[in-house]
């Protein structure tokens, strides 16, 4: 099919109008998204100015916790390493799938600490402070101790621990 000069011009005009409409729509979307981000930043800034919450003030349930997000908090207590695994899952709206990798972070200075994170569901562990204080030899020591923990509980590999959790 061969288009006449007017037919080609009409096709070009329609394509141009579609392109302009799509570009205008994307621009409007960016402006709406920018307004949402500015509103969120204003909310974060206003909540940061609120007085600190103490332990007794913290919400007991999820419904009350929403109003306390991004507020300053002052807590006192005792460090309990067994309770340090936390999954921040707001971005996924609490939907966990097979592609989520949990990383055990904080308080890992021994193979037993790393093993506790793995038993709690972590796929990986991160060393930082203990590594800074103990040096690179810490990695070999943690690997050796972790192997002892695995053997003690009848696991051959870290993957065996993870498969036992599912």
ChimeraX commands (.cxc) that place a marker at each C-alpha (Angstrom):
marker #1 position 0.00,0.00,0.00 radius 0.5
marker #1 position 1.42,3.33,-1.08 radius 0.5
marker #1 position 0.35,6.46,0.74 radius 0.5
marker #1 position -0.15,9.75,-1.00 radius 0.5
marker #1 position 1.60,12.89,0.19 radius 0.5
marker #1 position -1.40,13.80,2.35 radius 0.5
marker #1 position -1.60,10.25,3.75 radius 0.5
marker #1 position 2.08,10.35,4.78 radius 0.5
marker #1 position 1.60,13.75,6.35 radius 0.5
marker #1 position -1.40,12.45,8.32 radius 0.5
marker #1 position 0.63,9.46,9.61 radius 0.5
marker #1 position 3.47,11.74,10.65 radius 0.5
marker #1 position 1.02,14.12,12.35 radius 0.5
marker #1 position -0.67,11.30,14.30 radius 0.5
marker #1 position 2.71,9.87,15.36 radius 0.5
marker #1 position 3.86,13.33,16.47 radius 0.5
marker #1 position 0.66,13.91,18.46 radius 0.5
marker #1 position 1.05,10.52,20.18 radius 0.5
marker #1 position 4.67,11.38,21.02 radius 0.5
marker #1 position 3.73,14.81,22.39 radius 0.5
marker #1 position 0.89,13.32,24.46 radius 0.5
marker #1 position 3.17,10.60,25.87 radius 0.5
marker #1 position 5.90,13.13,26.71 radius 0.5
marker #1 position 3.39,15.48,28.38 radius 0.5
marker #1 position 1.97,12.56,30.37 radius 0.5
marker #1 position 5.44,11.53,31.57 radius 0.5
marker #1 position 6.18,15.14,32.55 radius 0.5
marker #1 position 2.94,15.35,34.53 radius 0.5
marker #1 position 3.78,12.02,36.24 radius 0.5
marker #1 position 7.21,13.36,37.23 radius 0.5
marker #1 position 5.61,16.49,38.70 radius 0.5
marker #1 position 3.13,14.37,40.72 radius 0.5
marker #1 position 5.96,12.13,41.94 radius 0.5
marker #1 position 8.03,15.18,42.91 radius 0.5
marker #1 position 5.08,16.55,44.90 radius 0.5
marker #1 position 4.75,13.19,46.71 radius 0.5
marker #1 position 8.45,13.20,47.59 radius 0.5
marker #1 position 8.30,16.78,48.84 radius 0.5
marker #1 position 5.28,15.93,51.00 radius 0.5
marker #1 position 7.09,12.88,52.40 radius 0.5
marker #1 position 10.20,14.95,53.15 radius 0.5
marker #1 position 8.03,17.53,54.93 radius 0.5
marker #1 position 6.45,14.75,57.00 radius 0.5
marker #1 position 9.86,13.32,57.89 radius 0.5
marker #1 position 11.16,16.75,58.87 radius 0.5
marker #1 position 8.13,17.51,61.04 radius 0.5
marker #1 position 8.29,14.11,62.78 radius 0.5
marker #1 position 12.00,14.56,63.46 radius 0.5
marker #1 position 11.13,17.73,65.40 radius 0.5
marker #1 position 8.71,15.90,67.72 radius 0.5
marker #1 position 9.88,15.01,71.24 radius 0.5
marker #1 position 11.73,11.73,71.72 radius 0.5
marker #1 position 9.70,8.65,72.46 radius 0.5
marker #1 position 10.71,6.49,75.39 radius 0.5
marker #1 position 10.32,2.75,75.76 radius 0.5
marker #1 position 6.95,3.12,77.50 radius 0.5
marker #1 position 5.66,5.35,74.67 radius 0.5
marker #1 position 6.28,2.88,71.86 radius 0.5
marker #1 position 3.27,1.43,70.08 radius 0.5
marker #1 position 2.26,-2.11,70.94 radius 0.5
marker #1 position 0.74,-2.89,67.53 radius 0.5
marker #1 position 1.15,-2.08,63.86 radius 0.5
marker #1 position -1.88,0.22,63.79 radius 0.5
marker #1 position -0.40,2.60,66.36 radius 0.5
marker #1 position 3.14,2.26,65.02 radius 0.5
marker #1 position 2.38,4.08,61.76 radius 0.5
marker #1 position 2.10,7.42,63.61 radius 0.5
marker #1 position 5.49,6.80,65.25 radius 0.5
marker #1 position 7.49,6.12,62.09 radius 0.5
marker #1 position 10.51,8.40,61.70 radius 0.5
marker #1 position 10.21,9.80,65.24 radius 0.5
marker #1 position 13.26,10.20,67.47 radius 0.5
marker #1 position 13.45,7.40,70.05 radius 0.5
marker #1 position 15.58,6.97,73.16 radius 0.5
marker #1 position 15.79,3.41,74.40 radius 0.5
marker #1 position 17.59,1.80,77.27 radius 0.5
marker #1 position 18.11,-1.85,77.83 radius 0.5
marker #1 position 20.39,-4.80,77.45 radius 0.5
marker #1 position 21.82,-6.02,74.16 radius 0.5
marker #1 position 20.34,-9.43,73.32 radius 0.5
marker #1 position 22.20,-10.81,70.28 radius 0.5
marker #1 position 19.56,-13.47,69.64 radius 0.5
marker #1 position 17.02,-10.72,68.91 radius 0.5
marker #1 position 19.02,-8.73,66.35 radius 0.5
marker #1 position 17.64,-10.11,63.09 radius 0.5
marker #1 position 15.19,-7.64,61.59 radius 0.5
marker #1 position 13.66,-7.47,58.15 radius 0.5
marker #1 position 12.77,-3.99,56.92 radius 0.5
marker #1 position 10.20,-4.86,54.29 radius 0.5
marker #1 position 8.26,-1.67,53.64 radius 0.5
marker #1 position 9.43,-1.42,50.04 radius 0.5
marker #1 position 7.84,-4.74,49.15 radius 0.5
marker #1 position 4.65,-4.10,51.14 radius 0.5
marker #1 position 5.35,-7.16,53.31 radius 0.5
marker #1 position 5.46,-9.55,50.35 radius 0.5
marker #1 position 8.41,-11.90,50.66 radius 0.5
marker #1 position 9.34,-14.10,47.74 radius 0.5
marker #1 position 12.16,-16.42,46.82 radius 0.5
marker #1 position 14.33,-13.57,45.55 radius 0.5
marker #1 position 14.72,-11.87,48.95 radius 0.5
marker #1 position 18.18,-12.24,50.49 radius 0.5
marker #1 position 18.43,-11.59,54.22 radius 0.5
marker #1 position 21.80,-10.42,55.51 radius 0.5
marker #1 position 22.63,-10.88,59.19 radius 0.5
marker #1 position 24.24,-7.65,60.38 radius 0.5
marker #1 position 25.46,-6.53,63.78 radius 0.5
marker #1 position 27.11,-8.28,66.70 radius 0.5
marker #1 position 28.98,-10.90,64.68 radius 0.5
marker #1 position 32.35,-11.55,66.32 radius 0.5
marker #1 position 32.42,-15.36,66.34 radius 0.5
marker #1 position 31.29,-18.38,64.40 radius 0.5
marker #1 position 28.51,-18.89,66.95 radius 0.5
marker #1 position 27.23,-15.35,66.26 radius 0.5
marker #1 position 27.25,-15.98,62.50 radius 0.5
marker #1 position 25.53,-19.34,63.00 radius 0.5
marker #1 position 22.77,-17.69,65.07 radius 0.5
marker #1 position 22.07,-15.26,62.21 radius 0.5
marker #1 position 21.95,-18.14,59.72 radius 0.5
marker #1 position 19.60,-20.12,61.96 radius 0.5
marker #1 position 17.39,-17.02,62.20 radius 0.5
marker #1 position 17.00,-16.98,58.40 radius 0.5
marker #1 position 19.93,-14.95,57.06 radius 0.5
marker #1 position 21.51,-16.09,53.81 radius 0.5
marker #1 position 24.67,-14.03,54.37 radius 0.5
marker #1 position 26.39,-12.34,57.29 radius 0.5
marker #1 position 28.21,-9.02,57.31 radius 0.5
marker #1 position 31.27,-8.30,59.42 radius 0.5
marker #1 position 32.35,-4.79,60.16 radius 0.5
marker #1 position 33.21,-3.64,63.67 radius 0.5
marker #1 position 34.62,-6.97,64.83 radius 0.5
marker #1 position 36.70,-7.11,61.64 radius 0.5
marker #1 position 38.02,-3.61,62.27 radius 0.5
marker #1 position 39.02,-4.50,65.84 radius 0.5
marker #1 position 40.34,-8.01,65.20 radius 0.5
marker #1 position 41.80,-7.75,61.72 radius 0.5
marker #1 position 41.56,-10.04,58.69 radius 0.5
marker #1 position 42.43,-13.17,60.69 radius 0.5
marker #1 position 38.93,-12.94,62.20 radius 0.5
marker #1 position 37.43,-14.26,58.94 radius 0.5
marker #1 position 39.36,-17.54,59.12 radius 0.5
marker #1 position 38.47,-17.95,62.81 radius 0.5
marker #1 position 34.75,-17.34,62.16 radius 0.5
marker #1 position 34.79,-19.81,59.24 radius 0.5
marker #1 position 36.44,-22.44,61.45 radius 0.5
marker #1 position 34.00,-21.87,64.32 radius 0.5
marker #1 position 31.04,-21.84,61.93 radius 0.5
marker #1 position 32.07,-25.21,60.53 radius 0.5
marker #1 position 32.21,-26.55,64.11 radius 0.5
marker #1 position 28.67,-25.25,64.76 radius 0.5
marker #1 position 27.39,-26.82,61.54 radius 0.5
marker #1 position 29.02,-30.15,62.35 radius 0.5
marker #1 position 27.71,-30.09,65.94 radius 0.5
marker #1 position 24.13,-29.73,64.70 radius 0.5
marker #1 position 24.44,-32.24,61.85 radius 0.5
marker #1 position 24.73,-29.84,58.91 radius 0.5
marker #1 position 27.37,-30.17,56.20 radius 0.5
marker #1 position 26.91,-26.73,54.63 radius 0.5
marker #1 position 25.23,-23.38,55.22 radius 0.5
marker #1 position 22.77,-24.31,52.46 radius 0.5
marker #1 position 21.68,-27.27,54.61 radius 0.5
marker #1 position 20.79,-24.85,57.43 radius 0.5
marker #1 position 18.76,-22.70,55.03 radius 0.5
marker #1 position 16.93,-25.69,53.52 radius 0.5
marker #1 position 15.98,-26.83,57.02 radius 0.5
marker #1 position 14.30,-23.44,57.61 radius 0.5
marker #1 position 11.95,-23.72,54.63 radius 0.5
marker link #1:1,2 radius 0.2
marker link #1:2,3 radius 0.2
marker link #1:3,4 radius 0.2
marker link #1:4,5 radius 0.2
marker link #1:5,6 radius 0.2
marker link #1:6,7 radius 0.2
marker link #1:7,8 radius 0.2
marker link #1:8,9 radius 0.2
marker link #1:9,10 radius 0.2
marker link #1:10,11 radius 0.2
marker link #1:11,12 radius 0.2
marker link #1:12,13 radius 0.2
marker link #1:13,14 radius 0.2
marker link #1:14,15 radius 0.2
marker link #1:15,16 radius 0.2
marker link #1:16,17 radius 0.2
marker link #1:17,18 radius 0.2
marker link #1:18,19 radius 0.2
marker link #1:19,20 radius 0.2
marker link #1:20,21 radius 0.2
marker link #1:21,22 radius 0.2
marker link #1:22,23 radius 0.2
marker link #1:23,24 radius 0.2
marker link #1:24,25 radius 0.2
marker link #1:25,26 radius 0.2
marker link #1:26,27 radius 0.2
marker link #1:27,28 radius 0.2
marker link #1:28,29 radius 0.2
marker link #1:29,30 radius 0.2
marker link #1:30,31 radius 0.2
marker link #1:31,32 radius 0.2
marker link #1:32,33 radius 0.2
marker link #1:33,34 radius 0.2
marker link #1:34,35 radius 0.2
marker link #1:35,36 radius 0.2
marker link #1:36,37 radius 0.2
marker link #1:37,38 radius 0.2
marker link #1:38,39 radius 0.2
marker link #1:39,40 radius 0.2
marker link #1:40,41 radius 0.2
marker link #1:41,42 radius 0.2
marker link #1:42,43 radius 0.2
marker link #1:43,44 radius 0.2
marker link #1:44,45 radius 0.2
marker link #1:45,46 radius 0.2
marker link #1:46,47 radius 0.2
marker link #1:47,48 radius 0.2
marker link #1:48,49 radius 0.2
marker link #1:49,50 radius 0.2
marker link #1:50,51 radius 0.2
marker link #1:51,52 radius 0.2
marker link #1:52,53 radius 0.2
marker link #1:53,54 radius 0.2
marker link #1:54,55 radius 0.2
marker link #1:55,56 radius 0.2
marker link #1:56,57 radius 0.2
marker link #1:57,58 radius 0.2
marker link #1:58,59 radius 0.2
marker link #1:59,60 radius 0.2
marker link #1:60,61 radius 0.2
marker link #1:61,62 radius 0.2
marker link #1:62,63 radius 0.2
marker link #1:63,64 radius 0.2
marker link #1:64,65 radius 0.2
marker link #1:65,66 radius 0.2
marker link #1:66,67 radius 0.2
marker link #1:67,68 radius 0.2
marker link #1:68,69 radius 0.2
marker link #1:69,70 radius 0.2
marker link #1:70,71 radius 0.2
marker link #1:71,72 radius 0.2
marker link #1:72,73 radius 0.2
marker link #1:73,74 radius 0.2
marker link #1:74,75 radius 0.2
marker link #1:75,76 radius 0.2
marker link #1:76,77 radius 0.2
marker link #1:77,78 radius 0.2
marker link #1:78,79 radius 0.2
marker link #1:79,80 radius 0.2
marker link #1:80,81 radius 0.2
marker link #1:81,82 radius 0.2
marker link #1:82,83 radius 0.2
marker link #1:83,84 radius 0.2
marker link #1:84,85 radius 0.2
marker link #1:85,86 radius 0.2
marker link #1:86,87 radius 0.2
marker link #1:87,88 radius 0.2
marker link #1:88,89 radius 0.2
marker link #1:89,90 radius 0.2
marker link #1:90,91 radius 0.2
marker link #1:91,92 radius 0.2
marker link #1:92,93 radius 0.2
marker link #1:93,94 radius 0.2
marker link #1:94,95 radius 0.2
marker link #1:95,96 radius 0.2
marker link #1:96,97 radius 0.2
marker link #1:97,98 radius 0.2
marker link #1:98,99 radius 0.2
marker link #1:99,100 radius 0.2
marker link #1:100,101 radius 0.2
marker link #1:101,102 radius 0.2
marker link #1:102,103 radius 0.2
marker link #1:103,104 radius 0.2
marker link #1:104,105 radius 0.2
marker link #1:105,106 radius 0.2
marker link #1:106,107 radius 0.2
marker link #1:107,108 radius 0.2
marker link #1:108,109 radius 0.2
marker link #1:109,110 radius 0.2
marker link #1:110,111 radius 0.2
marker link #1:111,112 radius 0.2
marker link #1:112,113 radius 0.2
marker link #1:113,114 radius 0.2
marker link #1:114,115 radius 0.2
marker link #1:115,116 radius 0.2
marker link #1:116,117 radius 0.2
marker link #1:117,118 radius 0.2
marker link #1:118,119 radius 0.2
marker link #1:119,120 radius 0.2
marker link #1:120,121 radius 0.2
marker link #1:121,122 radius 0.2
marker link #1:122,123 radius 0.2
marker link #1:123,124 radius 0.2
marker link #1:124,125 radius 0.2
marker link #1:125,126 radius 0.2
marker link #1:126,127 radius 0.2
marker link #1:127,128 radius 0.2
marker link #1:128,129 radius 0.2
marker link #1:129,130 radius 0.2
marker link #1:130,131 radius 0.2
marker link #1:131,132 radius 0.2
marker link #1:132,133 radius 0.2
marker link #1:133,134 radius 0.2
marker link #1:134,135 radius 0.2
marker link #1:135,136 radius 0.2
marker link #1:136,137 radius 0.2
marker link #1:137,138 radius 0.2
marker link #1:138,139 radius 0.2
marker link #1:139,140 radius 0.2
marker link #1:140,141 radius 0.2
marker link #1:141,142 radius 0.2
marker link #1:142,143 radius 0.2
marker link #1:143,144 radius 0.2
marker link #1:144,145 radius 0.2
marker link #1:145,146 radius 0.2
marker link #1:146,147 radius 0.2
marker link #1:147,148 radius 0.2
marker link #1:148,149 radius 0.2
marker link #1:149,150 radius 0.2
marker link #1:150,151 radius 0.2
marker link #1:151,152 radius 0.2
marker link #1:152,153 radius 0.2
marker link #1:153,154 radius 0.2
marker link #1:154,155 radius 0.2
marker link #1:155,156 radius 0.2
marker link #1:156,157 radius 0.2
marker link #1:157,158 radius 0.2
marker link #1:158,159 radius 0.2
marker link #1:159,160 radius 0.2
marker link #1:160,161 radius 0.2
marker link #1:161,162 radius 0.2
marker link #1:162,163 radius 0.2
marker link #1:163,164 radius 0.2
marker link #1:164,165 radius 0.2
marker link #1:165,166 radius 0.2
view
